[in-house]
Amino acid sequence: MKTKLFVITPPFTQLNTPYPATAYIKGFLNTKNIESVQADLGIDVILELFSKKGLESLFQVSEFQVSGSEISENSKRIFALQDEYIKTIDPVIQFLQGKNPTLALQICQEDFLPEASRFAQLEELDWAFGSMGTQDKAKHLATLYLEDISDFIVECVDENFGFSRYAERLGRSANSFDELYEALQQEPTYIDSILISLLKAKIEAVKPTLFLISVPFPGNLYSAFRCAQWVKQNHPEIKISMGGGFPNTELRSLSDKRVFEFFDFITLDDGEVPIEELIFHLENPDSDSFKRTFLLENGEVVYKNNSLKHDYKQSQVGTPDYSDLPLDKYISVIEIVNPMHRMWSDGRWNKLTMAHGCYWGKCTFCDISLDYIKVYEPVAASLLCDRIEELIEKTGQNGFHFVDEAAPPALMRALALEILKRKLAVTWWTNIRFEKSFSKDLCLLLKASGCIAVSGGLEVASDRLLKLIDKGVTVEQVAKVTRNFTEAGIMVHAYLMYGYPTQTIQETVDSLEMVRQLFEAGVLQSGFWHQFALTAHSPVGLYPEQFGVTKKTEAIGTFANNDIEYTDATGINHDKFSFGLKKSLFNFMHGICFDYELQDWFDFKIPKTKIHPDFIFNALEEQNDFNTKPNAKVVWIGGKPTAEIFTKSKKGKSWEMMSLTFHDKKESFDIQTSKEEGEWLLSILSKIAVSGSKGYTFQEVKNDFETELEDFELFWYSKPVNTLREFGLLVL
């Protein structure tokens, strides 16, 4: 019997764009001519719930609750305004789907939407709207309106509801399966009932034989089990498998057999070969070949990895396929005015990967022992561009988010050159390591190819701790790289960390001072503080004694096993820094409060910083020297100039000169050289143009010059060439 696959992401991940795992799997299955249908039940549930019919039903269900005495004034207000919510919900959702842009004018007049407690924060945000247009302000107000309804749902209908997660607590505290198992024995909640009715319709339409559920995060776990439970009870003939980021990191030591009342299989790491082997097994029940798969055998949980098939190379897995997903129905929201978080939630991005794994693969807080990070394999730039063109054609959208652990600089360079060569208009952003390869010229190239933002881990802004983390960067280097990106017009977001093992209070304070100086210097535009978490598969989790850490227990959970409770030798309570770090950062992001004492952000005594007040300023002052590596690549990304010969006279002597006129997107400019140098420049610019088939190194350019002319260095560092360096003559 031929297998038919149904692949889903359960509620909830993002509202603005599909989580890409199912599209990756469908793209791979296409290369094997295996039929599959995919669905994002998260967006389906949201659109069902946040609709006129959905809210009418919601307010009916909650009526009994609201009459109770424990309900907040806020929920009573929302309930009293239910007619206003029911009237406005459909147009607001259409507006957030990009279908009803004129509604922005009404939303911004602030007498259209009913307002509850979320709007109280608006006064603080008034100044932030100065830089926002009407559409953005309306999106933010519409988001607050949805969050008000969400607060009402949490209080009066389903306490586990959340826009980008559902019952996340049950996934987070899941060392034991007991609590989750118990929740699954209860009657389905109101949100569950919406989910199940949608799932029922899809299962009946697709009639799959294999049901794959991708679980990227703890906030998808509960609803994944609810989906599996319903299918098991109503269609026991369908086999069910779980894969994705959550099992990859959390379920590697799974031993609780009750999990297999819901699932037949759980696969780890790259899904292509495990799924292929499952399909073969279902079509040939006597086969016993599995790849990284948990299953129940003779009443016991077993892990089978006996397949002789190797994982596929990145060039063989196909292009992600987003067909079946309602791309025109995702909703763009603006929750907070943090520019990078906004990119996560606003706009539709096609998600792609430049490389499998991480090319650095050393950071001690990261799960570098797992294959998804450890096995590094980049994709060729030409193949990436083929995939970009295919996705633009299929989705009609040219925004790309490369979801790499850290995109490799050499591959980013090759990709940017290929995008320019093919004359593609794309917008893209990705995650990087702030390493010194990101020179001023490389950043200008990335910008020219459509790169608008990068995010990277500064982690702890302290050189001692960066060394301990094995980040391979220094704070000074990070400052220079962030300046190169900023000056090229690319936004920079920094991931910041506090509470790393052995981190002292002094280092936390100094770290905050470094961050203050980076924002004050204008080289960082966005950031976010994360508290260190000890994970089982990181070097700190594997060798805690090397980092001054003691695990509270060595017991391995029968269900999830990733976040580990520990004590740090310093005994410092890092939690207390959370509020002050986040509040100061919020202000720095808006360009204010740089003159506050660091003490002002905390309600307990902290030591004075030991960082020189001009540390970052001085780091950025250092000028680059005149050494260019002979094997550096020289590229011209500007246009073709027009040339004019004229005669110059001085003290009775005259000689021929050349004037070259260039047209940049914004302006035109001229440079003047001797006729011979001008002719050479015309010929070399056409050779090193981005559209050329051969790449030229600095040494080759120098040799080319010296076949007819002399004093190359004098010419290369002259005013005309310096002008060209400003307008697209890049040394990479």
VEXBAMAR-958592 format. One record per residue (C-alpha): x, y, z. Coordinates in steps of 0.25 Angstrom, whole numbers, padded with zeros to 4 digits, always signed. Layout:
N
XYZ;...
# end
This chain:
732
+0000+0000+0000;+0006+0014-0004;+0008+0023+0008;+0001+0037+0008;+0007+0047+0018;+0001+0058+0025;+0011+0067+0032;+0007+0078+0042;+0012+0088+0052;+0003+0089+0064;-0001+0102+0071;+0006+0111+0073;+0019+0117+0067;+0018+0130+0059;+0006+0138+0054;+0013+0145+0042;+0020+0133+0035;+0020+0118+0035;+0031+0111+0043;+0039+0104+0032;+0041+0090+0037;+0029+0084+0029;+0032+0092+0017;+0047+0086+0017;+0041+0072+0019;+0031+0074+0007;+0042+0079-0001;+0050+0067+0001;+0038+0057-0001;+0036+0064-0015;+0050+0060-0019;+0046+0045-0016;+0032+0047-0023;+0025+0044-0009;+0012+0050-0008;+0010+0059+0004;+0000+0070+0010;+0005+0080+0020;-0003+0089+0030;+0000+0100+0040;-0011+0097+0050;-0006+0109+0059;-0010+0120+0048;-0023+0111+0045;-0027+0112+0060;-0024+0127+0062;-0032+0130+0049;-0044+0122+0054;-0043+0128+0068;-0041+0142+0064;-0053+0144+0055;-0067+0149+0057;-0072+0135+0058;-0061+0131+0067;-0062+0143+0077;-0078+0141+0078;-0075+0126+0082;-0064+0131+0091;-0072+0141+0099;-0084+0131+0100;-0074+0120+0106;-0068+0130+0116;-0081+0136+0121;-0082+0127+0133;-0068+0130+0137;-0070+0145+0136;-0081+0145+0145;-0072+0140+0156;-0066+0149+0167;-0051+0146+0165;-0051+0152+0150;-0043+0164+0148;-0049+0178+0145;-0041+0177+0132;-0048+0164+0127;-0062+0170+0132;-0059+0182+0123;-0055+0173+0111;-0068+0165+0113;-0076+0177+0114;-0070+0182+0101;-0072+0169+0093;-0081+0175+0082;-0070+0185+0079;-0060+0173+0078;-0069+0165+0070;-0072+0177+0060;-0057+0180+0058;-0050+0167+0058;-0051+0163+0044;-0046+0176+0038;-0035+0176+0048;-0030+0162+0044;-0031+0166+0029;-0023+0179+0032;-0012+0170+0039;-0012+0161+0027;-0009+0173+0018;-0022+0173+0011;-0029+0185+0017;-0018+0196+0018;-0028+0208+0018;-0033+0203+0032;-0020+0208+0038;-0026+0222+0037;-0038+0219+0045;-0030+0210+0055;-0020+0222+0058;-0031+0231+0061;-0033+0223+0074;-0048+0223+0075;-0050+0211+0066;-0044+0199+0074;-0049+0196+0088;-0038+0198+0098;-0034+0190+0111;-0022+0189+0120;-0012+0187+0109;-0014+0201+0104;-0009+0206+0117;+0005+0205+0113;+0002+0214+0101;+0006+0227+0108;+0020+0222+0110;+0021+0218+0095;+0016+0231+0089;+0030+0236+0087;+0033+0223+0080;+0022+0226+0069;+0030+0238+0065;+0038+0229+0056;+0026+0220+0052;+0017+0222+0040;+0002+0221+0040;+0002+0206+0036;+0012+0203+0047;+0005+0210+0058;-0008+0204+0054;-0002+0190+0054;+0003+0192+0068;-0010+0197+0073;-0017+0185+0066;-0007+0176+0073;-0010+0182+0087;-0025+0180+0083;-0022+0165+0080;-0014+0164+0093;-0026+0169+0101;-0034+0158+0095;-0023+0148+0098;-0023+0153+0113;-0038+0151+0114;-0036+0136+0108;-0025+0133+0118;-0034+0138+0130;-0048+0133+0126;-0046+0122+0116;-0033+0115+0115;-0021+0118+0124;-0011+0112+0115;-0014+0121+0103;-0002+0129+0097;+0000+0134+0083;+0013+0128+0080;+0012+0117+0090;+0002+0108+0096;+0002+0101+0110;+0017+0104+0109;+0019+0102+0124;+0015+0087+0122;+0026+0086+0112;+0037+0093+0120;+0035+0085+0133;+0035+0072+0126;+0046+0064+0132;+0035+0054+0136;+0023+0051+0127;+0013+0051+0139;+0008+0065+0138;+0006+0065+0123;+0000+0052+0123;-0010+0056+0134;-0014+0069+0126;-0017+0060+0114;-0027+0051+0122;-0035+0064+0125;-0046+0068+0116;-0041+0076+0104;-0041+0091+0106;-0048+0101+0098;-0036+0104+0089;-0034+0089+0088;-0048+0087+0083;-0045+0097+0072;-0032+0090+0069;-0038+0076+0068;-0050+0081+0059;-0040+0086+0049;-0031+0074+0050;-0043+0065+0048;-0047+0072+0035;-0032+0071+0030;-0030+0057+0033;-0043+0053+0026;-0039+0061+0014;-0025+0056+0013;-0027+0042+0018;-0012+0040+0021;-0006+0027+0025;+0006+0034+0032;+0004+0046+0041;+0016+0054+0044;+0016+0065+0055;+0027+0075+0056;+0030+0080+0070;+0040+0092+0069;+0037+0097+0084;+0032+0094+0097;+0020+0102+0094;+0016+0093+0083;+0017+0080+0091;+0003+0079+0098;-0004+0082+0085;+0004+0072+0078;+0000+0061+0088;-0015+0066+0087;-0014+0064+0072;-0008+0050+0073;-0018+0046+0084;-0030+0049+0075;-0024+0042+0063;-0021+0030+0071;-0035+0029+0077;-0042+0032+0064;-0033+0026+0053;-0024+0016+0059;-0020+0011+0046;-0012+0024+0043;+0003+0023+0048;+0008+0035+0056;+0022+0041+0057;+0028+0053+0064;+0041+0060+0060;+0046+0074+0061;+0054+0083+0070;+0048+0079+0083;+0050+0064+0082;+0064+0067+0076;+0069+0074+0089;+0059+0069+0100;+0055+0055+0097;+0069+0048+0094;+0068+0039+0107;+0053+0036+0106;+0049+0024+0114;+0034+0026+0118;+0026+0016+0110;+0013+0024+0112;+0018+0034+0101;+0015+0022+0091;+0000+0022+0095;+0000+0035+0086;+0012+0033+0076;+0017+0021+0069;+0030+0027+0066;+0039+0038+0070;+0051+0042+0061;+0063+0051+0065;+0072+0061+0057;+0071+0062+0042;+0057+0056+0038;+0060+0052+0023;+0065+0038+0025;+0057+0034+0037;+0044+0038+0030;+0049+0030+0018;+0052+0018+0026;+0038+0019+0033;+0031+0020+0019;+0039+0007+0015;+0035+0000+0028;+0020+0003+0026;+0020-0002+0012;+0029-0014+0016;+0025-0018+0030;+0035-0029+0031;+0047-0018+0030;+0054-0014+0042;+0063-0003+0038;+0061+0010+0045;+0069+0023+0046;+0070+0030+0060;+0056+0025+0064;+0049+0022+0077;+0038+0012+0077;+0031+0002+0086;+0035-0012+0084;+0030-0024+0093;+0025-0013+0103;+0038-0006+0104;+0044+0007+0098;+0055+0004+0089;+0064+0013+0081;+0068+0008+0067;+0078+0014+0058;+0082+0002+0050;+0079+0008+0036;+0091+0007+0026;+0086+0020+0019;+0095+0032+0021;+0088+0046+0023;+0086+0054+0011;+0096+0065+0007;+0089+0079+0007;+0090+0079-0008;+0081+0067-0009;+0069+0071+0000;+0062+0080-0009;+0056+0094-0008;+0046+0096+0003;+0032+0095-0002;+0021+0105+0004;+0010+0100-0004;-0003+0096+0004;+0000+0107+0014;-0009+0119+0014;+0002+0129+0011;-0007+0141+0009;-0014+0138+0022;-0003+0140+0032;-0004+0152+0041;+0007+0163+0043;+0008+0168+0057;+0016+0179+0064;+0017+0175+0079;+0028+0183+0084;+0037+0194+0078;+0049+0186+0078;+0054+0186+0064;+0059+0172+0063;+0047+0165+0070;+0039+0173+0061;+0045+0166+0049;+0042+0153+0055;+0027+0156+0056;+0024+0166+0045;+0024+0162+0030;+0025+0149+0023;+0039+0142+0021;+0043+0130+0013;+0052+0123+0022;+0065+0116+0017;+0078+0111+0022;+0092+0115+0017;+0099+0103+0024;+0095+0091+0032;+0101+0092+0046;+0111+0103+0051;+0124+0106+0045;+0130+0111+0059;+0123+0100+0068;+0131+0103+0080;+0122+0112+0089;+0122+0105+0103;+0107+0109+0106;+0102+0103+0093;+0098+0089+0089;+0110+0086+0081;+0110+0071+0084;+0097+0069+0075;+0098+0067+0060;+0089+0079+0057;+0100+0088+0061;+0112+0078+0061;+0111+0074+0046;+0115+0086+0038;+0112+0086+0023;+0110+0098+0015;+0101+0099+0002;+0108+0105-0011;+0104+0119-0013;+0099+0116-0027;+0089+0105-0022;+0085+0115-0011;+0081+0125-0022;+0074+0115-0030;+0066+0112-0017;+0063+0127-0015;+0058+0129-0029;+0049+0116-0028;+0043+0121-0015;+0041+0135-0021;+0034+0129-0033;+0025+0120-0024;+0022+0129-0012;+0022+0143-0019;+0030+0148-0008;+0045+0152-0008;+0048+0153+0007;+0057+0143+0013;+0061+0139+0027;+0073+0130+0027;+0071+0122+0040;+0086+0118+0042;+0093+0116+0055;+0103+0125+0050;+0104+0128+0035;+0118+0127+0030;+0125+0140+0025;+0131+0133+0012;+0118+0127+0008;+0110+0141+0011;+0121+0147+0002;+0119+0137-0009;+0103+0138-0008;+0103+0153-0008;+0112+0153-0021;+0103+0142-0027;+0090+0151-0024;+0097+0163-0030;+0101+0155-0042;+0087+0150-0045;+0081+0164-0043;+0071+0158-0032;+0064+0168-0023;+0063+0161-0010;+0062+0166+0005;+0070+0156+0015;+0075+0155+0029;+0082+0145+0037;+0090+0141+0050;+0105+0143+0050;+0117+0142+0059;+0123+0156+0061;+0137+0152+0055;+0147+0160+0048;+0144+0155+0034;+0133+0165+0034;+0141+0176+0028;+0135+0190+0024;+0135+0185+0009;+0129+0172+0012;+0118+0179+0019;+0116+0188+0008;+0115+0176-0002;+0104+0169+0007;+0096+0182+0008;+0097+0184-0008;+0091+0169-0009;+0079+0172+0000;+0084+0169+0014;+0076+0178+0024;+0080+0172+0038;+0088+0163+0045;+0087+0157+0059;+0099+0151+0067;+0103+0147+0081;+0111+0157+0089;+0107+0148+0100;+0115+0154+0112;+0122+0167+0109;+0134+0163+0117;+0147+0158+0110;+0150+0148+0121;+0136+0141+0120;+0136+0142+0105;+0149+0134+0106;+0143+0124+0115;+0131+0123+0106;+0141+0120+0094;+0134+0130+0086;+0146+0134+0078;+0144+0149+0079;+0147+0161+0088;+0138+0173+0092;+0147+0182+0084;+0146+0173+0071;+0131+0173+0073;+0130+0188+0074;+0138+0189+0060;+0129+0179+0053;+0116+0185+0058;+0121+0198+0053;+0124+0193+0039;+0110+0187+0038;+0104+0200+0044;+0112+0209+0034;+0107+0200+0023;+0093+0202+0027;+0091+0188+0032;+0083+0187+0046;+0090+0180+0057;+0084+0172+0068;+0092+0166+0080;+0088+0154+0088;+0093+0157+0102;+0095+0148+0114;+0096+0149+0129;+0098+0139+0140;+0109+0130+0132;+0116+0121+0142;+0126+0128+0150;+0121+0142+0146;+0124+0152+0157;+0115+0164+0160;+0126+0173+0155;+0126+0166+0142;+0111+0168+0140;+0112+0183+0143;+0124+0184+0134;+0116+0176+0123;+0105+0186+0124;+0115+0198+0123;+0120+0192+0110;+0106+0190+0105;+0103+0205+0109;+0115+0210+0101;+0112+0201+0089;+0098+0207+0088;+0103+0221+0091;+0114+0220+0080;+0102+0217+0071;+0108+0203+0066;+0097+0194+0072;+0082+0197+0069;+0075+0185+0076;+0078+0175+0087;+0072+0165+0097;+0077+0160+0111;+0076+0145+0113;+0079+0138+0126;+0089+0127+0125;+0082+0113+0124;+0090+0100+0127;+0086+0090+0116;+0090+0075+0116;+0097+0075+0102;+0106+0087+0104;+0121+0086+0109;+0116+0093+0122;+0105+0082+0124;+0115+0071+0120;+0127+0075+0128;+0121+0084+0139;+0133+0083+0148;+0142+0091+0138;+0132+0103+0140;+0130+0103+0155;+0116+0097+0154;+0110+0086+0161;+0097+0079+0156;+0086+0078+0166;+0083+0064+0162;+0090+0053+0153;+0076+0047+0150;+0072+0046+0136;+0057+0049+0133;+0049+0038+0127;+0043+0049+0118;+0050+0062+0114;+0064+0064+0118;+0071+0077+0114;+0070+0089+0124;+0078+0085+0137;+0077+0091+0150;+0090+0095+0156;+0097+0103+0167;+0109+0112+0163;+0121+0113+0171;+0120+0128+0173;+0106+0127+0180;+0101+0139+0173;+0086+0141+0171;+0086+0146+0156;+0071+0147+0155;+0071+0160+0163;+0079+0167+0151;+0068+0163+0141;+0059+0176+0142;+0070+0186+0143;+0077+0180+0131;+0065+0179+0122;+0060+0193+0126;+0073+0200+0123;+0074+0193+0110;+0060+0197+0106;+0064+0212+0108;+0078+0210+0101;+0070+0205+0089;+0062+0218+0088;+0075+0226+0089;+0072+0232+0103;+0078+0231+0118;+0092+0229+0114;+0096+0239+0125;+0089+0231+0136;+0098+0225+0146;+0098+0210+0145;+0093+0209+0160;+0080+0216+0155;+0075+0204+0148;+0076+0195+0161;+0069+0196+0174;+0081+0189+0181;+0095+0193+0183;+0104+0190+0171;+0119+0193+0170;+0124+0204+0161;+0129+0200+0147;+0143+0197+0144;+0142+0200+0129;+0148+0213+0124;+0137+0222+0120;+0143+0223+0106;+0147+0209+0104;+0138+0207+0091;+0140+0221+0086;+0155+0218+0086;+0154+0204+0080;+0146+0210+0068;+0157+0221+0067;+0168+0212+0062;+0170+0213+0047;+0172+0202+0037;+0186+0201+0032;+0190+0201+0017;+0192+0186+0016;+0184+0178+0006;+0185+0163+0005;+0190+0159-0009;+0179+0148-0009;+0168+0158-0006;+0157+0158-0016;+0155+0171-0023;+0140+0174-0028;+0133+0186-0035;+0118+0186-0032;+0116+0200-0038;+0112+0203-0053;+0119+0206-0065;+0125+0220-0066;+0126+0229-0078;+0139+0235-0082;+0144+0248-0087;+0158+0252-0092;+0163+0266-0089;+0176+0274-0089;+0182+0280-0077;+0193+0291-0078;+0202+0296-0067;+0215+0305-0069;+0215+0303-0084;+0214+0288-0083;+0201+0281-0087;+0197+0266-0086;+0184+0258-0088;+0175+0254-0076;+0163+0246-0075;+0150+0249-0068;+0141+0238-0064;+0126+0240-0060;+0119+0230-0051;+0105+0229-0048;+0101+0223-0034;+0087+0221-0030;+0087+0234-0022;+0096+0243-0029;+0106+0245-0041;+0121+0247-0038;+0134+0249-0047;+0148+0245-0045;+0160+0250-0053;+0173+0242-0056;+0184+0242-0067;+0179+0237-0080;+0187+0224-0078;+0182+0221-0064;+0168+0225-0068;+0169+0214-0080;+0174+0204-0070;+0163+0207-0060;+0152+0206-0071;+0158+0192-0075;+0160+0187-0061;+0146+0191-0056;+0140+0183-0067;+0148+0171-0063;+0145+0172-0048;+0130+0175-0050;+0121+0167-0042;+0115+0161-0054;+0129+0156-0059;+0131+0141-0060;+0145+0141-0054;+0149+0147-0040;+0161+0155-0039;+0171+0156-0027;+0178+0169-0022;+0191+0163-0027;+0185+0160-0041;+0180+0174-0042;+0194+0179-0038;+0200+0171-0048;+0191+0175-0059;+0194+0190-0055;+0209+0187-0056;+0209+0181-0070;+0208+0196-0075;+0209+0206-0064;+0217+0207-0051;+0215+0211-0036;+0203+0203-0034;+0202+0206-0019;+0203+0221-0022;+0191+0220-0031;+0183+0210-0022;+0184+0220-0010;+0181+0232-0019;+0169+0241-0018;+0162+0236-0030;+0163+0221-0026;+0159+0225-0011;+0146+0232-0017;+0143+0219-0025;+0145+0211-0012;+0134+0219-0006;+0124+0216-0017;+0126+0201-0020;+0140+0197-0022;+0142+0186-0011;+0153+0178-0006;+0148+0165+0000;
# end
